[in-house]
Amino acid sequence: MSATAVLTKSIAPHPAERGIRAGPVSPGPTRTVLDLTGRRFTGDYLTKLGSSAPTGRGSQSEEAGPAYVHLVSDTDSSFPVSEVTVVAGGLTGTRR
């Protein structure tokens, strides 16, 4: 479990009493504008990393975006607190 997930799970119950929800999104390898400019990762790093996912590729930023929108929706996501939303194409920390 990531440090972000542990931190969120430890603090989320406290603001939840006042109606404030906290829940992290854990994206897998995601291509962004920074990758296209070569500023974040060089070469085919994301391609190689994404190829180990069951989907065979990393995600595009627009594929991960709906997870964030879902979490801020009072209609669709009013009950979950401290649940980690994973958007990784089936890639997990245990899969090699």
C-alpha positions as CSV (number, residue, x, y, z in Angstrom):
1,M,0.0,0.0,0.0
2,S,1.4,3.4,-0.9
3,A,2.2,6.1,1.6
4,T,-0.6,8.2,0.1
5,A,-3.1,5.5,0.7
6,V,-1.9,4.9,4.3
7,L,-2.1,8.6,5.1
8,T,-5.5,9.0,3.6
9,K,-6.9,6.0,5.4
10,S,-5.5,7.3,8.7
11,I,-6.9,10.8,8.4
12,A,-10.1,10.3,6.4
13,P,-12.4,9.2,9.3
14,H,-11.9,12.5,11.1
15,P,-13.2,15.0,8.5
16,A,-15.9,12.4,7.4
17,E,-17.7,13.3,10.6
18,R,-18.3,16.7,9.1
19,G,-19.3,15.5,5.7
20,I,-15.8,15.8,4.1
21,R,-14.7,12.8,2.2
22,A,-11.1,11.8,1.3
23,G,-10.1,9.2,-1.1
24,P,-6.9,8.9,-3.2
25,V,-6.7,7.9,-6.9
26,S,-3.9,5.6,-7.7
27,P,-3.2,5.8,-11.4
28,G,-0.9,3.3,-13.1
29,P,1.5,4.4,-15.8
30,T,-0.2,7.4,-17.4
31,R,1.0,9.3,-20.4
32,T,0.7,13.1,-20.0
33,V,1.8,16.2,-21.9
34,L,5.1,16.2,-19.9
35,D,5.9,12.8,-21.4
36,L,5.4,14.1,-24.9
37,T,7.9,16.8,-24.3
38,G,10.4,14.4,-22.8
39,R,10.6,16.3,-19.5
40,R,9.3,13.6,-17.2
41,F,10.4,10.2,-18.7
42,T,12.8,9.6,-21.6
43,G,12.5,7.1,-24.4
44,D,10.0,4.3,-24.1
45,Y,9.9,4.0,-20.3
46,L,6.1,4.3,-20.0
47,T,5.6,2.0,-23.0
48,K,7.7,-0.7,-21.4
49,L,6.1,-0.2,-18.0
50,G,2.5,-0.2,-19.4
51,S,3.2,-3.3,-21.5
52,S,3.4,-5.3,-18.2
53,A,-0.3,-4.4,-17.5
54,P,-3.0,-6.9,-18.5
55,T,-4.3,-4.2,-20.9
56,G,-0.8,-4.2,-22.5
57,R,-0.4,-0.4,-22.3
58,G,-0.4,2.5,-20.0
59,S,-3.3,4.9,-19.8
60,Q,-3.9,8.3,-21.4
61,S,-4.6,11.1,-18.9
62,E,-8.2,11.4,-20.2
63,E,-8.8,7.8,-19.2
64,A,-7.7,8.4,-15.6
65,G,-9.6,11.7,-15.3
66,P,-13.1,10.2,-14.8
67,A,-11.9,8.6,-11.5
68,Y,-11.3,12.0,-10.1
69,V,-14.6,13.4,-11.3
70,H,-16.4,10.4,-9.7
71,L,-14.8,11.1,-6.3
72,V,-16.1,14.7,-6.2
73,S,-19.6,13.8,-7.3
74,D,-22.1,14.0,-4.5
75,T,-24.5,11.9,-6.5
76,D,-22.2,9.0,-7.4
77,S,-19.7,9.1,-4.6
78,S,-21.3,10.4,-1.4
79,F,-20.6,7.3,0.7
80,P,-17.0,6.1,0.1
81,V,-14.4,7.4,2.6
82,S,-10.7,6.5,2.3
83,E,-11.2,4.0,-0.5
84,V,-8.3,3.9,-3.0
85,T,-9.5,4.1,-6.6
86,V,-7.1,2.3,-8.8
87,V,-6.9,3.2,-12.5
88,A,-4.0,1.0,-13.7
89,G,-5.3,-1.2,-16.4
90,G,-5.0,-4.2,-14.1
91,L,-1.5,-3.5,-13.1
92,T,-0.8,-4.1,-9.4
93,G,2.2,-3.8,-7.1
94,T,2.5,-7.5,-7.0
95,R,2.4,-8.2,-10.8
96,R,5.7,-8.5,-12.7
